[in-house]
Amino acid sequence: MPEHPADEPALATELAPGAVRRERELPVPAEEAWTLLQDADGLSRWLADDVDLTVAPGEQGTVRDGEVERSVVVEEVDEGRHVALRWWTSDAPGDAALVDLTLEELGNRRSRLVVTEVPLRVIGMPSAVPASWSADAPGPQLLACA
Amino acid sequence: MRLADADRDARAGLIFSALADPTRRQLVRLMGERPAITASSLVGELPMTRQAITKHLAGLAEAGLVRSTRAGRETQYTLTPEPLADAMAWMVSAGARWDDRLDRLERELTKPA
């Protein structure tokens, strides 16, 4: 994926209606922040109450937040800076959302995490349901909409 | 997730889907400026055929964003923006969930080792 200047969105999709975007400056370098994104142990410290997921492209798992459990598929991993997930709840499998987590190095031992969550319907992708997810039908590629 | 939330999220999905198309967003803007429109009244304003405009208006009607009424040989379309509240509610709650997660992330990173 090409580098994006800090003031430019990492994904063009966030300009779509319905996209949620958040930025947070972190008091550690990106390398250190990555330890909380790189695996289930790290993610379960902040993303949700329980995270059962291997952070590698194509892996499937679950993320539980209180009573809400989401199925998750890892779409993309760019070691040390970027993870893209697709998730959906079992009661609304047609409303999957794409979650993009991107770390930016700010220098001076600081970094920034940029988060976007966008419902897949917005960007014209078919939503994922577990049955449709297979090696034969790997789903849409992120780059196609970037 | 409560059932009411799931319903609301499903409706929000429909609305986002309808508004994903720039022509439909333009139609919503135009309708916001006028009490009602017909497909033929927009032919000169938009670079597309009446049939194409009618199709987009039907898509908006399906999402509940537009009400259609017959007026003689024409169909009149009126903006019904109430369903946008579902879409806004999704964005607000999804945004709040991320604020909470990012607060936790920041706390984890500032914890003394």
Chai-1 contact restraints between the chains, C-beta under 6 A:
chainA,res_idxA,chainB,res_idxB,connection_type,confidence,min_distance_angstrom,max_distance_angstrom,comment,restraint_id
A,P17,B,F16,contact,1.0,0.0,6.0,A-B,restraint_1
A,P17,B,L19,contact,1.0,0.0,6.0,A-B,restraint_2
A,G18,B,F16,contact,1.0,0.0,6.0,A-B,restraint_3
A,V20,B,M91,contact,1.0,0.0,6.0,A-B,restraint_4
A,V20,B,A94,contact,1.0,0.0,6.0,A-B,restraint_5
A,V20,B,G95,contact,1.0,0.0,6.0,A-B,restraint_6
A,R22,B,W98,contact,1.0,0.0,6.0,A-B,restraint_7
A,R24,B,L102,contact,1.0,0.0,6.0,A-B,restraint_8
A,L26,B,L109,contact,1.0,0.0,6.0,A-B,restraint_9
A,P27,B,T110,contact,1.0,0.0,6.0,A-B,restraint_10
A,V28,B,L109,contact,1.0,0.0,6.0,A-B,restraint_11
A,R45,B,E108,contact,1.0,0.0,6.0,A-B,restraint_12
A,W46,B,R101,contact,1.0,0.0,6.0,A-B,restraint_13
A,W46,B,R104,contact,1.0,0.0,6.0,A-B,restraint_14
A,W46,B,L105,contact,1.0,0.0,6.0,A-B,restraint_15
A,W46,B,E108,contact,1.0,0.0,6.0,A-B,restraint_16
A,L47,B,R101,contact,1.0,0.0,6.0,A-B,restraint_17
A,V68,B,M1,contact,1.0,0.0,6.0,A-B,restraint_18
A,T89,B,M1,contact,1.0,0.0,6.0,A-B,restraint_19
A,D91,B,A6,contact,1.0,0.0,6.0,A-B,restraint_20
A,A92,B,A6,contact,1.0,0.0,6.0,A-B,restraint_21
A,A92,B,D9,contact,1.0,0.0,6.0,A-B,restraint_22
A,A92,B,A10,contact,1.0,0.0,6.0,A-B,restraint_23
A,D95,B,D9,contact,1.0,0.0,6.0,A-B,restraint_24
A,D95,B,A10,contact,1.0,0.0,6.0,A-B,restraint_25
A,D95,B,G13,contact,1.0,0.0,6.0,A-B,restraint_26
A,V115,B,W98,contact,1.0,0.0,6.0,A-B,restraint_27
A,E117,B,A94,contact,1.0,0.0,6.0,A-B,restraint_28
A,P119,B,G13,contact,1.0,0.0,6.0,A-B,restraint_29
A,P119,B,F16,contact,1.0,0.0,6.0,A-B,restraint_30
A,R121,B,G13,contact,1.0,0.0,6.0,A-B,restraint_31
A,R121,B,F16,contact,1.0,0.0,6.0,A-B,restraint_32
A,R121,B,S17,contact,1.0,0.0,6.0,A-B,restraint_33
A,V122,B,F16,contact,1.0,0.0,6.0,A-B,restraint_34
A,V122,B,A20,contact,1.0,0.0,6.0,A-B,restraint_35
